Structure formats: C-alpha cells, structure tokens
Amino acid sequence: MQLIDDRRLQPAENVVAVLRPEVLTRFGPGVTRALDAVSAPLTTAALRTANAEVQAGRSIADVAASWVAAPPTRQT
C-alpha cells in the first residue's frame, strides 16, 4: 500500500550520490560516468519495486544485484 501525501507535508526526496573530491581525483571521470549510469534509471518506481521485493523477503544484496544486472529502461 502506498501512502499518499494529500496535504503535501513531506517534501520530495531524491537519491543523490555524494562523492568526495579525493575519490574523483583518485579514480578519475570514470567514477562519475559509473554513478550517472546507475542513477539515470534509478527512478522512484524502481526504488518502490526494490523496496517491495525486500519487504517480500528477498535480501537487499540479491535485489541490488538483480537491478544492476538488468536495470529498468529509463523512461523519457
């Protein structure tokens, strides 16, 4: 069951990668490309699906591995 914020009391929250400058310096722009490749298809719907799978009993590691192996197509 999805809760509805009919009074608009809860602000939107987005998953954001946080990266220290030292990490970018060490690993270069490839780390930014990797994060972008993961974050682009990581939609609210994808997160809801993953959360539902974990709630149904799948391990977080299994859900994450399945998602990384075959992320949903990004909708435009």
PECOR-V448709 format. One record per pair of residues at least 4 apart in sequence whose ideal C-beta (glycine too) atoms are under 6 Angstrom apart, sorted by the first residue. I is the first residue (numbers start at 1). J is the second residue. D is the distance in Angstrom with one decimal. If there is no record, write none. Layout:
BEGIN
<<I J D> <I J D>>
END
This chain:
BEGIN
<<5 10 4.8> <17 35 4.6> <19 23 5.3> <19 24 5.8> <27 31 4.3> <35 39 5.9> <40 74 5.3> <41 71 4.4> <41 72 5.5> <41 74 4.5> <42 46 5.6> <46 72 5.3> <50 63 5.1> <53 58 4.7> <53 63 4.8> <54 58 5.9> <54 60 5.6> <54 63 5.6> <58 62 5.1> <58 63 5.2> <67 71 5.7>>
END
